[in-house]
Amino acid sequence: MKIVAIVNLLLVTLIWGLTFPIQKMVLVDISPFAYNAIRFWIATVLSFFVFGKGNKYGLILGVVLGISYAAQTWGLTLTTSSKSGFITAFYIVLIPIFSYFIEKEKPTKVQIFSFLIAMIGEYLLSGGIDSINFGDILTFFCAILYALHVVLVTEFSKKSPEKDLLTSQFLMVALLNSLFGLNQSWKIDVKIFSVALFTAIFATIYALIAQAKYQKVVGSNTSALIFVGEPVFATIFSIILLSERLDMLQIFGVVLTMFALILSIIPEKYFRNFFRHVEK
């Protein structure tokens, strides 16, 4: 079951990485708030007909996720995409804090080491930051809320069937983004709708089902370390689809990040056996 959980969470991470370049290709013609609203309205409608109306836990998750998306989108208009990516990645090291207080889950020594390696890798991959502005603060607020969302998904999925966390959550995100995007461009064409449909089905519905079903199997901390692969996959797909290029430091950042991800999915017993052997 744990292997199945890891594979599904890795697939979610890969899909999230793919969304970066394909959404970038359509966001030049539509407001990010409007796009998010369309994506989550599609997810809401599909989820309602397949899984039902949802429950209060989904509403709470939707408020947290919706405000997180809004903070990131607003922040992105005031800072660079590289800084936004790195600061958002701080949710990885914030998850163990929320996990400790909400779930009483303590990170292992290997996980702590992996978190540190992952953040160094993310920093190099993003190109680093040289100053702080209001957009960066908004993005950090997004990271806090997203870390809280990951841990709450794990916690609420122990109290509620996975399917009941979906529709009401998507509805809240759709409503919030519709509100924030009222006075912005809502131009929709076939390409925009197609990307919104793809992300609604795979990066939203499937991803949240997988999170709710499998995060509680591996724990929030391991899930966080699996999710560090998201910017790596985003970079790979951006190279393929957008012809982006990396310098040597960024490539080293990719290597460090993937090393942290690999450490996170190696069973703890192998580390214990290794250290016992070293002590002998």
C-alpha positions in Angstrom: 0.0 0.0 0.0 2.8 2.4 0.8 4.4 1.9 -2.6 1.1 2.6 -4.3 0.8 5.7 -2.2 4.2 6.9 -3.2 3.6 6.2 -6.9 0.3 8.1 -6.9 1.8 11.1 -5.0 4.8 11.1 -7.4 2.3 11.1 -10.3 0.5 14.1 -8.8 3.8 15.9 -8.5 4.6 15.2 -12.1 1.1 16.5 -13.2 1.5 19.6 -11.1 4.9 20.2 -12.7 3.3 19.9 -16.2 0.7 22.6 -15.3 3.3 25.3 -15.0 4.4 25.5 -18.7 0.9 24.7 -20.2 -0.8 27.3 -18.0 2.0 29.8 -18.8 1.1 29.4 -22.5 -2.5 30.5 -21.9 -2.2 33.0 -19.1 -1.0 35.7 -21.5 -4.6 36.0 -22.7 -6.6 35.7 -19.5 -6.5 36.9 -15.9 -4.9 34.4 -13.6 -7.9 34.8 -11.2 -10.3 34.2 -14.0 -8.4 31.2 -15.2 -8.3 29.7 -11.7 -12.0 30.3 -11.3 -12.8 28.5 -14.6 -10.6 25.6 -13.7 -12.2 25.2 -10.3 -15.8 25.8 -11.6 -15.2 22.9 -14.0 -13.8 20.8 -11.2 -16.8 21.7 -9.0 -19.4 20.7 -11.6 -17.6 17.4 -12.5 -17.0 16.5 -8.8 -20.6 17.3 -7.8 -22.1 14.9 -10.4 -19.6 12.1 -9.6 -19.0 12.5 -5.9 -21.8 14.6 -4.4 -21.9 18.0 -2.7 -19.1 17.5 -0.1 -19.0 18.5 3.6 -17.7 21.1 6.1 -14.1 19.8 6.0 -14.0 20.5 2.3 -15.3 24.0 2.8 -12.5 24.7 5.3 -9.9 23.3 2.9 -11.4 25.4 0.1 -11.1 28.6 2.1 -7.4 27.9 2.9 -6.6 26.8 -0.7 -8.5 29.7 -2.3 -6.8 32.4 -0.2 -3.5 30.7 -0.9 -4.0 30.8 -4.6 -5.1 34.4 -4.4 -2.0 35.4 -2.4 0.3 33.7 -4.8 -1.4 35.2 -7.9 -1.4 38.7 -6.4 2.2 38.3 -5.3 3.3 37.1 -8.8 2.2 40.4 -10.2 4.5 42.2 -7.8 7.6 40.0 -7.9 9.5 37.7 -10.4 8.4 34.2 -11.3 11.7 32.7 -10.0 11.3 34.4 -6.6 7.7 33.3 -6.5 8.7 29.7 -7.2 11.4 29.7 -4.5 9.3 31.4 -1.8 6.3 29.2 -2.5 8.6 26.2 -2.0 9.0 27.2 1.6 5.8 25.3 2.2 8.0 22.2 2.2 9.8 23.2 5.4 6.6 24.7 7.0 4.7 21.4 6.7 6.6 19.7 9.5 5.7 22.6 11.8 2.0 22.3 11.1 2.2 18.5 11.1 3.8 18.6 14.6 1.1 20.8 16.1 -1.9 19.3 14.3 -1.0 15.7 13.8 1.8 15.3 16.5 4.0 13.9 13.7 7.7 14.5 14.4 10.1 14.6 11.4 12.9 12.0 11.5 16.5 13.0 11.2 16.6 11.8 7.6 13.6 13.9 6.8 15.1 17.0 8.5 18.3 16.5 6.4 16.1 16.0 3.3 14.2 19.2 4.0 17.5 21.2 4.2 18.9 19.6 1.0 15.6 20.3 -0.8 15.5 24.0 0.1 19.1 24.4 -1.0 18.2 22.7 -4.3 15.1 24.9 -4.7 17.1 28.0 -4.0 19.7 27.1 -6.7 17.0 26.0 -9.2 15.1 29.3 -8.8 18.2 31.4 -9.3 18.0 32.8 -5.7 16.6 36.1 -4.4 18.4 39.4 -3.9 15.7 41.6 -2.3 12.3 41.4 -0.6 9.2 43.3 -1.6 5.4 43.2 -0.8 4.9 40.6 -3.5 7.4 38.3 -1.8 5.5 38.7 1.5 2.2 37.8 -0.2 3.9 34.7 -1.7 5.3 33.7 1.7 1.7 34.0 3.1 0.7 31.6 0.3 3.4 29.2 1.3 2.1 29.2 4.9 -1.5 28.5 3.8 -0.5 25.8 1.3 1.6 24.0 4.0 -1.5 24.2 6.3 -3.6 22.9 3.5 -1.4 19.8 2.9 -1.5 18.9 6.6 -5.3 19.5 6.9 -5.9 17.2 3.9 -4.0 14.5 5.8 -5.9 15.2 9.0 -9.4 15.6 7.5 -9.0 12.5 5.3 -8.8 10.5 8.6 -12.2 11.8 9.6 -14.1 11.9 6.3 -14.3 9.9 3.1 -12.0 11.3 0.5 -14.8 12.0 -2.0 -16.5 14.3 0.6 -13.6 16.6 0.7 -13.8 17.5 -3.0 -16.8 19.4 -4.3 -17.3 21.9 -1.4 -13.5 22.6 -1.5 -13.5 23.3 -5.2 -16.6 25.5 -4.9 -14.9 27.7 -2.3 -11.8 28.1 -4.5 -13.9 28.9 -7.5 -16.0 31.5 -5.6 -13.0 33.2 -4.1 -11.1 33.4 -7.5 -14.3 34.6 -9.2 -14.6 37.4 -6.6 -10.9 38.5 -6.9 -11.1 38.4 -10.7 -14.4 40.3 -11.2 -12.8 43.3 -12.9 -10.2 41.4 -14.9 -10.1 39.8 -18.3 -12.3 36.7 -18.7 -11.5 36.1 -22.4 -12.0 32.3 -23.0 -11.0 30.4 -26.2 -10.6 26.7 -27.1 -7.0 26.6 -25.9 -7.7 28.2 -22.5 -10.7 26.0 -21.9 -8.8 22.8 -22.9 -6.0 23.6 -20.5 -8.5 24.5 -17.7 -10.3 21.2 -18.4 -7.1 19.2 -18.2 -6.0 20.8 -15.0 -9.4 20.5 -13.5 -9.6 16.8 -14.1 -6.0 15.7 -13.4 -4.2 18.5 -11.4 -7.3 19.2 -9.3 -9.8 16.3 -8.9 -7.3 13.4 -9.3 -4.7 15.2 -7.3 -7.0 16.0 -4.4 -8.3 12.4 -4.3 -4.8 11.1 -4.3 -3.7 13.5 -1.6 -6.7 12.6 0.6 -6.3 8.9 0.1 -2.5 8.5 0.2 -1.0 11.3 2.3 -2.4 9.6 5.5 -0.6 6.4 4.4 2.9 8.0 4.1 2.4 11.0 6.4 2.5 14.7 5.7 6.3 15.0 6.0 7.1 12.3 3.5 4.4 13.8 1.2 6.0 17.2 1.4 9.4 15.7 0.4 7.7 14.0 -2.6 6.2 17.3 -3.6 9.7 18.9 -3.8 9.8 17.3 -7.3 7.2 19.7 -8.6 9.6 22.5 -9.6 11.9 19.9 -11.1 9.2 18.4 -13.3 8.1 22.0 -14.1 11.6 22.7 -15.3 11.8 19.6 -17.4 8.5 20.2 -19.1 9.4 23.9 -19.5 12.6 22.8 -21.4 10.5 20.5 -23.6 7.5 22.8 -24.2 8.9 26.3 -23.9 12.6 25.7 -24.9 13.8 27.1 -21.5 17.5 26.6 -20.6 19.3 26.0 -17.3 22.7 27.2 -16.1 25.1 24.9 -14.2 23.9 26.1 -10.7 20.3 25.4 -11.6 21.2 21.9 -12.9 23.0 21.3 -9.5 19.8 22.5 -7.8 17.8 19.9 -9.8 20.2 17.2 -8.7 20.0 18.2 -5.0 16.2 18.4 -5.1 15.8 15.0 -6.7 18.3 13.6 -4.1 16.0 14.9 -1.3 13.0 13.4 -3.0 14.8 10.0 -3.3 15.8 10.1 0.4 12.1 10.6 1.3 10.8 7.5 -0.4 13.5 5.1 0.8 12.0 3.1 3.7 13.2 4.2 7.1 14.3 0.6 8.0 17.1 0.8 5.4 18.6 3.8 7.1 18.4 2.1 10.5 20.1 -1.0 9.2 22.8 1.1 7.5 23.6 3.1 10.7 23.7 -0.2 12.7 26.1 -1.6 10.3 28.3 1.6 10.4 28.3 1.5 14.2 29.6 -2.1 14.2 
